[in-house]
C-alpha cells in the first residue's frame, strides 16, 4: 500500500493561488483513485475533488470549488496535484489527499461529496498527513 505526503500549503491573500502536491511512495499511484479533502479544526472534513486512476479521465469537484480548483495527476512522478486559484477566506483549512485502490470512481466521488465523519474517511485505503492552507489579508 502506498504512503502519501502532501505539500505546497502556505499563507496566501484572498484571490491568490497555491498548488498542492500529493506524492506517493511505496507503490504506484496510478493504480489508485485519488481525492483531495479539507478540514477546518473543529469542523467536519469535506471533499474537494477527485480523479480517476490511470489516465485520470474522470474528475469531479464539489460545487464550492468548481471553476477555481483543478485536480490533475502525473503518473510518471507518482503525484496528484490540486491547483487552487482565486482563493477565498473560506478555503482556509488543512488539505489532505487520500487514495483507494479498489473503489470505483463513481463510488469514490459519492463518498467525496458526502464526506463528513471519521467513519466516512475510514472507507478509503490511505490518507496523507495534511498540508495547511491559510487565506488572510
N, CA, C and O of each residue as an XYZ file, in Angstrom:
548
protein
N       0.845     -1.190      0.000
C       0.000      0.000      0.000
C       0.885      1.246      0.000
O       1.907      1.306      0.683
N       0.464      2.230     -0.781
C       1.264      3.435     -0.872
C       1.160      4.270      0.402
O       0.228      4.124      1.194
N       2.132      5.134      0.568
C       2.066      6.194      1.571
C       1.977      7.524      0.819
O       2.544      7.673     -0.263
N       1.266      8.476      1.397
C       1.026      9.755      0.733
C       1.585     10.896      1.576
O       1.460     10.908      2.800
N       2.203     11.849      0.893
C       2.720     13.038      1.569
C       2.277     14.270      0.779
O       2.570     14.400     -0.410
N       1.569     15.169      1.459
C       1.126     16.410      0.836
C       2.143     17.530      1.098
O       2.863     17.524      2.096
N       2.174     18.464      0.190
C       3.000     19.652      0.361
C       2.410     20.779     -0.468
O       1.503     20.566     -1.272
N       2.934     21.980     -0.263
C       2.516     23.117     -1.067
C       1.618     24.102     -0.356
O       1.296     25.159     -0.900
N       1.209     23.767      0.855
C       0.376     24.695      1.602
C       1.154     25.938      2.016
O       2.378     25.997      1.904
N       0.414     26.922      2.495
C       1.049     28.155      2.931
C       0.028     29.239      3.165
O      -1.176     28.988      3.199
N       0.530     30.457      3.328
C      -0.312     31.619      3.564
C      -0.450     32.408      2.263
O       0.544     32.711      1.602
N      -1.674     32.731      1.907
C      -1.920     33.477      0.676
C      -3.036     34.479      0.926
O      -3.899     34.272      1.779
N      -3.004     35.558      0.173
C      -4.069     36.550      0.283
C      -5.291     36.119     -0.500
O      -5.168     35.329     -1.436
N      -6.457     36.610     -0.148
C      -7.651     36.318     -0.961
C      -7.406     36.681     -2.419
O      -6.841     37.730     -2.730
N      -7.845     35.788     -3.309
C      -7.593     35.974     -4.730
C      -6.310     35.347     -5.214
O      -6.076     35.273     -6.420
N      -5.473     34.894     -4.302
C      -4.208     34.291     -4.654
C      -4.335     32.831     -5.061
O      -5.430     32.272     -5.115
N      -3.185     32.228     -5.346
C      -3.149     30.845     -5.829
C      -2.118     30.026     -5.063
O      -1.116     30.550     -4.578
N      -2.385     28.746     -4.969
C      -1.444     27.761     -4.442
C      -1.600     26.485     -5.244
O      -2.665     26.206     -5.795
N      -0.513     25.705     -5.303
C      -0.584     24.386     -5.933
C      -0.107     23.356     -4.924
O       1.044     23.371     -4.487
N      -1.015     22.464     -4.567
C      -0.705     21.394     -3.639
C      -0.253     20.157     -4.396
O      -0.705     19.891     -5.509
N       0.651     19.403     -3.768
C       1.119     18.146     -4.336
C       0.861     17.012     -3.360
O       0.962     17.184     -2.146
N       0.534     15.872     -3.897
C       0.345     14.645     -3.123
C       1.250     13.604     -3.764
O       0.958     13.083     -4.840
N       2.354     13.310     -3.086
C       3.350     12.399     -3.638
C       3.244     11.041     -2.954
O       3.165     10.952     -1.728
N       3.243     10.000     -3.755
C       3.134      8.646     -3.238
C       4.488      7.960     -3.213
O       5.344      8.199     -4.066
N       4.661      7.104     -2.216
C       5.833      6.246     -2.140
C       5.399      4.855     -1.743
O       4.327      4.677     -1.163
N       6.215      3.873     -2.048
C       5.905      2.514     -1.670
C       4.934      1.824     -2.587
O       4.443      0.740     -2.272
N       4.651      2.429     -3.710
C       3.716      1.819     -4.647
C       3.466      2.731     -5.823
O       4.048      3.810     -5.923
N       2.593      2.291     -6.715
C       2.301      3.030     -7.945
C       0.956      3.714     -7.822
O      -0.084      3.059     -7.755
N       0.983      5.046     -7.794
C      -0.239      5.800     -7.533
C      -1.237      5.713     -8.679
O      -2.427      5.948     -8.467
N      -0.788      5.383     -9.887
C      -1.756      5.355    -10.993
C      -2.751      4.197    -10.874
O      -3.710      4.128    -11.643
N      -2.532      3.291     -9.922
C      -3.496      2.226     -9.668
C      -4.615      2.660     -8.721
O      -5.527      1.890     -8.422
N      -4.527      3.927     -8.249
C      -5.448      4.407     -7.230
C      -6.302      5.566     -7.731
O      -5.819      6.434     -8.458
N      -7.564      5.573     -7.342
C      -8.363      6.792     -7.423
C      -7.925      7.691     -6.267
O      -7.726      7.220     -5.148
N      -7.779      8.963     -6.538
C      -7.233      9.891     -5.543
C      -8.156     11.093     -5.375
O      -8.718     11.605     -6.343
N      -8.298     11.527     -4.147
C      -9.113     12.703     -3.876
C      -8.409     13.674     -2.949
O      -7.500     13.307     -2.205
N      -8.848     14.919     -3.011
C      -8.425     15.945     -2.062
C      -9.590     16.269     -1.150
O     -10.736     16.365     -1.588
N      -9.282     16.434      0.114
C     -10.264     16.738      1.135
C      -9.705     17.860      1.999
O      -8.507     18.140      1.956
N     -10.568     18.507      2.785
C     -10.063     19.564      3.661
C     -10.848     19.577      4.958
O     -11.984     19.109      5.032
N     -10.209     20.126      5.973
C     -10.848     20.175      7.286
C     -10.367     21.386      8.045
O      -9.168     21.631      8.180
N     -11.326     22.131      8.534
C     -11.048     23.238      9.454
C     -11.094     22.669     10.863
O     -12.020     21.926     11.187
N     -10.131     22.991     11.702
C     -10.158     22.468     13.077
C     -11.501     22.719     13.745
O     -12.021     23.834     13.738
N     -12.047     21.657     14.320
C     -13.329     21.776     14.993
C     -14.525     21.556     14.090
O     -15.663     21.522     14.557
N     -14.272     21.407     12.796
C     -15.363     21.168     11.854
C     -15.177     19.830     11.167
O     -14.129     19.196     11.286
N     -16.202     19.409     10.447
C     -16.146     18.131      9.763
C     -15.265     18.217      8.516
O     -15.131     19.274      7.900
N     -14.674     17.084      8.163
C     -13.891     17.004      6.941
C     -14.846     17.062      5.749
O     -15.966     16.557      5.823
N     -14.403     17.676      4.656
C     -15.233     17.742      3.462
C     -14.404     17.427      2.226
O     -13.192     17.642      2.186
N     -15.086     16.920      1.241
C     -14.426     16.625     -0.016
C     -14.214     17.865     -0.847
O     -14.931     18.855     -0.705
N     -13.213     17.805     -1.723
C     -12.892     18.925     -2.600
C     -12.942     18.488     -4.066
O     -13.654     19.081     -4.877
N     -12.175     17.443     -4.394
C     -12.090     16.992     -5.783
C     -11.551     15.577     -5.801
O     -10.919     15.132     -4.843
N     -11.803     14.863     -6.905
C     -11.218     13.539     -7.049
C     -10.946     13.258     -8.523
O     -11.541     13.864     -9.413
N     -10.031     12.321     -8.752
C      -9.590     11.995    -10.098
C      -9.456     10.490    -10.208
O      -8.986      9.831     -9.280
N      -9.869      9.945    -11.346
C      -9.863      8.502    -11.527
C      -8.431      7.990    -11.695
O      -7.501      8.746    -11.976
N      -8.295      6.680    -11.513
C      -6.987      6.053    -11.617
C      -6.498      6.051    -13.056
O      -7.227      6.406    -13.982
N      -5.268      5.648    -13.217
C      -4.647      5.523    -14.534
C      -4.597      6.881    -15.231
O      -3.906      7.777    -14.746
N      -5.287      7.066    -16.326
C      -5.161      8.302    -17.105
C      -5.856      9.497    -16.488
O      -5.624     10.629    -16.912
N      -6.708      9.272    -15.490
C      -7.376     10.384    -14.829
C      -8.398     11.087    -15.684
O      -8.570     12.302    -15.581
N      -9.090     10.323    -16.542
C     -10.027     10.962    -17.455
C     -11.313     11.404    -16.770
O     -12.055     12.219    -17.317
N     -11.584     10.882    -15.594
C     -12.791     11.255    -14.861
C     -12.399     12.131    -13.681
O     -11.502     11.793    -12.908
N     -13.083     13.259    -13.555
C     -12.803     14.219    -12.494
C     -14.121     14.754    -11.947
O     -15.078     14.964    -12.692
N     -14.155     14.967    -10.647
C     -15.315     15.575    -10.003
C     -14.833     16.631     -9.017
O     -13.784     16.486     -8.388
N     -15.627     17.702     -8.895
C     -15.360     18.754     -7.925
C     -16.630     19.007     -7.111
O     -17.741     18.807     -7.601
N     -16.456     19.439     -5.896
C     -17.616     19.944     -5.164
C     -17.943     21.336     -5.710
O     -17.079     22.013     -6.268
N     -19.180     21.745     -5.547
C     -19.641     22.993     -6.171
C     -18.845     24.212     -5.717
O     -18.616     25.135     -6.499
N     -18.430     24.215     -4.469
C     -17.785     25.411     -3.917
C     -16.424     25.719     -4.546
O     -15.919     26.833     -4.406
N     -15.826     24.744     -5.238
C     -14.502     24.980     -5.826
C     -14.511     24.912     -7.348
O     -13.488     25.175     -7.981
N     -15.636     24.567     -7.940
C     -15.711     24.461     -9.405
C     -15.325     25.787    -10.059
O     -15.765     26.859     -9.645
N     -14.501     25.681    -11.081
C     -14.049     26.861    -11.800
C     -12.849     27.545    -11.170
O     -12.247     28.427    -11.782
N     -12.494     27.149     -9.951
C     -11.336     27.747     -9.265
C     -10.220     26.740     -9.022
O      -9.043     27.091     -9.099
N     -10.574     25.503     -8.731
C      -9.593     24.462     -8.418
C      -9.495     23.486     -9.594
O     -10.472     23.236    -10.300
N      -8.286     22.943     -9.784
C      -8.063     21.940    -10.820
C      -7.240     20.800    -10.243
O      -6.147     21.010     -9.717
N      -7.777     19.593    -10.347
C      -7.054     18.400     -9.920
C      -6.435     17.756    -11.154
O      -7.044     17.727    -12.224
N      -5.218     17.240    -10.994
C      -4.538     16.580    -12.108
C      -3.584     15.550    -11.536
O      -3.314     15.528    -10.335
N      -3.076     14.694    -12.418
C      -2.123     13.690    -11.967
C      -0.997     13.552    -12.963
O      -1.189     13.694    -14.170
N       0.187     13.269    -12.436
C       1.370     12.978    -13.253
C       1.879     11.629    -12.765
O       2.595     11.549    -11.767
N       1.507     10.580    -13.469
C       1.846      9.231    -13.013
C       3.355      8.976    -13.063
O       3.876      8.187    -12.275
N       4.046      9.630    -13.971
C       5.497      9.473    -14.038
C       6.172      9.970    -12.756
O       7.237      9.486    -12.372
N       5.532     10.942    -12.104
C       6.061     11.493    -10.855
C       5.341     10.940     -9.634
O       5.625     11.334     -8.503
N       4.396     10.013     -9.873
C       3.646      9.401     -8.759
C       2.975     10.482     -7.902
O       2.980     10.414     -6.673
N       2.406     11.469     -8.576
C       1.920     12.662     -7.889
C       0.549     13.083     -8.414
O       0.272     12.999     -9.610
N      -0.291     13.532     -7.500
C      -1.551     14.186     -7.844
C      -1.480     15.617     -7.317
O      -0.993     15.866     -6.214
N      -1.974     16.550     -8.127
C      -1.895     17.970     -7.790
C      -3.292     18.554     -7.553
O      -4.302     18.016     -8.006
N      -3.305     19.657     -6.836
C      -4.507     20.467     -6.722
C      -4.096     21.921     -6.917
O      -3.522     22.543     -6.023
N      -4.399     22.453     -8.098
C      -4.157     23.855     -8.377
C      -5.333     24.658     -7.867
O      -6.471     24.424     -8.275
N      -5.072     25.597     -6.985
C      -6.133     26.380     -6.360
C      -5.950     27.843     -6.740
O      -4.949     28.463     -6.382
N      -6.908     28.384     -7.458
C      -6.884     29.779     -7.878
C      -8.014     30.554     -7.225
O      -8.984     29.970     -6.743
N      -7.881     31.873     -7.213
C      -8.926     32.738     -6.645
C      -9.339     32.261     -5.254
O     -10.525     32.094     -4.966
N      -8.363     32.051     -4.418
C      -8.645     31.514     -3.083
C      -9.465     32.497     -2.264
O      -9.280     33.711     -2.340
N     -10.369     31.942     -1.486
C     -11.259     32.714     -0.634
C     -10.970     32.410      0.833
O     -10.337     31.406      1.159
N     -11.439     33.286      1.703
C     -11.213     33.075      3.133
C     -11.718     31.701      3.573
O     -11.108     31.036      4.410
N     -12.841     31.295      2.991
C     -13.451     30.032      3.415
C     -12.717     28.807      2.882
O     -13.082     27.682      3.225
N     -11.692     28.995      2.051
C     -10.889     27.860      1.588
C      -9.796     27.482      2.582
O      -9.156     26.441      2.429
N      -9.577     28.307      3.589
C      -8.547     28.012      4.575
C      -8.882     26.734      5.333
O      -9.986     26.592      5.857
N      -7.936     25.809      5.392
C      -8.154     24.508      6.023
C      -6.858     23.716      5.940
O      -5.892     24.142      5.307
N      -6.854     22.572      6.583
C      -5.818     21.573      6.333
C      -6.315     20.696      5.187
O      -7.416     20.147      5.244
N      -5.504     20.573      4.163
C      -5.862     19.803      2.975
C      -5.166     18.444      3.015
O      -3.964     18.340      3.259
N      -5.962     17.413      2.767
C      -5.474     16.046      2.773
C      -5.724     15.410      1.404
O      -6.726     15.692      0.747
N      -4.801     14.556      0.992
C      -5.118     13.683     -0.130
C      -5.352     12.277      0.418
O      -4.804     11.887      1.449
N      -6.172     11.542     -0.294
C      -6.500     10.174      0.079
C      -6.660      9.350     -1.188
O      -7.028      9.872     -2.241
N      -6.384      8.069     -1.076
C      -6.410      7.209     -2.252
C      -7.052      5.878     -1.916
O      -7.016      5.403     -0.781
N      -7.643      5.292     -2.952
C      -8.232      3.965     -2.788
C      -7.953      3.130     -4.023
O      -8.065      3.605     -5.153
N      -7.590      1.883     -3.789
C      -7.194      1.008     -4.902
C      -8.399      0.336     -5.550
O      -8.472      0.258     -6.776
N      -9.342     -0.147     -4.753
C     -10.409     -0.997     -5.283
C     -11.686     -0.234     -5.629
O     -12.452     -0.667     -6.490
N     -11.917      0.895     -4.965
C     -13.197      1.597     -5.107
C     -13.337      2.187     -6.499
O     -12.411      2.826     -6.999
N     -14.477      1.980     -7.124
C     -14.750      2.579     -8.416
C     -14.870      4.090     -8.318
O     -15.097      4.627     -7.234
N     -14.717      4.786     -9.454
C     -14.700      6.233     -9.426
C     -16.041      6.814     -8.980
O     -16.072      7.772     -8.207
N     -17.139      6.250     -9.456
C     -18.454      6.788     -9.085
C     -18.651      6.690     -7.570
O     -19.112      7.637     -6.933
N     -18.300      5.546     -7.007
C     -18.431      5.355     -5.558
C     -17.507      6.317     -4.799
O     -17.892      6.892     -3.781
N     -16.281      6.480     -5.316
C     -15.335      7.393     -4.667
C     -15.877      8.821     -4.711
O     -15.806      9.539     -3.714
N     -16.415      9.238     -5.848
C     -16.946     10.596     -5.972
C     -18.138     10.822     -5.039
O     -18.279     11.893     -4.449
N     -18.987      9.811     -4.912
C     -20.123      9.915     -3.981
C     -19.628     10.061     -2.548
O     -20.150     10.871     -1.782
N     -18.617      9.270     -2.191
C     -18.039      9.363     -0.848
C     -17.389     10.733     -0.650
O     -17.513     11.333      0.418
N     -16.706     11.217     -1.667
C     -16.081     12.535     -1.596
C     -17.111     13.619     -1.319
O     -16.886     14.504     -0.494
N     -18.253     13.545     -2.018
C     -19.278     14.578     -1.835
C     -19.934     14.498     -0.460
O     -20.317     15.528      0.094
N     -20.069     13.314      0.095
C     -20.769     13.181      1.383
C     -19.805     13.108      2.562
O     -20.242     12.955      3.703
N     -18.511     13.215      2.310
C     -17.514     13.055      3.368
C     -17.786     14.001      4.535
O     -17.889     15.213      4.350
N     -17.901     13.441      5.729
C     -18.119     14.250      6.917
C     -17.356     13.702      8.108
O     -16.688     14.459      8.812
N     -17.441     12.406      8.345
C     -17.042     11.834      9.621
C     -15.787     10.968      9.484
O     -15.320     10.662      8.386
N     -15.272     10.592     10.644
C     -14.144      9.670     10.688
C     -14.515      8.331     10.054
O     -13.690      7.688      9.404
N     -15.759      7.925     10.254
C     -16.211      6.676      9.633
C     -16.186      6.787      8.112
O     -15.767      5.855      7.426
N     -16.632      7.918      7.589
C     -16.575      8.128      6.135
C     -15.129      7.989      5.656
O     -14.859      7.332      4.651
N     -14.204      8.616      6.386
C     -12.797      8.604      5.994
C     -12.203      7.194      6.025
O     -11.295      6.876      5.257
N     -12.718      6.368      6.906
C     -12.164      5.022      7.065
C     -12.400      4.131      5.848
O     -11.766      3.084      5.719
N     -13.302      4.533      4.957
C     -13.583      3.716      3.771
C     -12.474      3.803      2.727
O     -12.400      2.974      1.820
N     -11.606      4.817      2.860
C     -10.513      4.970      1.896
C      -9.245      4.312      2.429
O      -8.992      4.303      3.634
N      -8.452      3.763      1.509
C      -7.300      2.943      1.900
C      -6.235      3.728      2.657
O      -5.714      3.265      3.672
N      -5.915      4.917      2.158
C      -4.764      5.614      2.715
C      -4.968      7.122      2.667
O      -5.552      7.656      1.725
N      -4.479      7.791      3.697
C      -4.521      9.254      3.811
C      -3.112      9.799      4.046
O      -2.263      9.144      4.650
N      -2.894     11.005      3.556
C      -1.681     11.715      3.912
C      -1.855     12.443      5.234
O      -2.904     12.355      5.873
N      -0.824     13.155      5.632
C      -0.825     13.814      6.938
C      -1.389     15.234      6.874
O      -1.672     15.837      7.909
N      -1.548     15.758      5.679
C      -2.163     17.066      5.504
C      -1.157     18.186      5.312
O      -0.010     18.109      5.752
N      -1.624     19.230      4.641
C      -0.838     20.456      4.481
C      -1.784     21.633      4.706
O      -2.911     21.632      4.211
N      -1.329     22.627      5.448
C      -2.211     23.704      5.862
C      -2.225     24.836      4.850
O      -1.181     25.293      4.384
N      -3.422     25.273      4.525
C      -3.626     26.429      3.651
C      -4.302     27.527      4.466
O      -5.379     27.330      5.029
N      -3.655     28.676      4.518
C      -4.205     29.827      5.226
C      -4.483     30.935      4.219
O      -3.659     31.225      3.352
N      -5.651     31.545      4.344
C      -6.040     32.637      3.448
C      -6.383     33.842      4.321
O      -7.327     33.814      5.111
N      -5.602     34.884      4.159
C      -5.803     36.047      5.021
C      -5.252     37.285      4.344
O      -4.236     37.239      3.650
N      -5.945     38.393      4.562
C      -5.460     39.661      4.024
C      -4.567     40.367      5.042
O      -4.061     41.455      4.769
